[in-house]
Amino acid sequence: MFQRVILRQVKAARSLGFVHPTPSSPLSLRRISQLPQTFRPLTRQPNSRSYSTEKQAEQQENGNKEAESKETAEDPVQKELEDKKKEIVDLKDKYMRSVADFLNLQERTKRDMENARNFAIQKFSVDLLESIDNFDRALLAVPEEKITSPSPENKDLNDLVSGLKMTQNILMNTLKKHGLERFDPSEPAEDGKAQKFDPNRHEATFMAKAEGKENGDVMYTQSKGFMLNGRVLRAAKVGVVKND
């Protein structure tokens, strides 16, 4: 009796189509699909992870950037190009500095050449100053009345004085052509007044009172001054008025 019950259940199952599906039996698949949910055979579902669209796009963008950076870092041509650009900037900076240094050197050399040309005779001129002063001392040694009133007795003396003055004028004109000039602070200024003491051009040897003159006026010249192309070669030694 028990065997009959089992046979009846098997026949019922076969009649309902509860059999294992095979690729060659589409009818069996249809029957299985018509079975209730409780009688359907269990099927293994593949394991999968779900990601949002934004996260996938972000990951893809990050991956692209990493790939590009990696490609740029590993690209030898790009690296060499960047090195060449840096080298060009460095060479351009060095070139501009060299040009500036050359221009400064050119200006300095030009200035030095002008100074050498203008003051080449400075040492020679200093050596001549004492000889020029001797002309003044020789002329001052002759009394003025013998020059202003010539006579047959002092004719030779007058000729000597005239010769000294002529030689002195020729010498001073020649030196003036080369930039050496003499100045006398005791001579009146352009406005007719006495010249003021200038420490850049004058050297005060003494100070004294003088009527009709103001403090700081030059009242006496002990030795005349000389200038070479605008530069004081020797300051004039003078006496200055001080009435206080």
Disulfide bonds with the S-S distance in Angstrom:
none
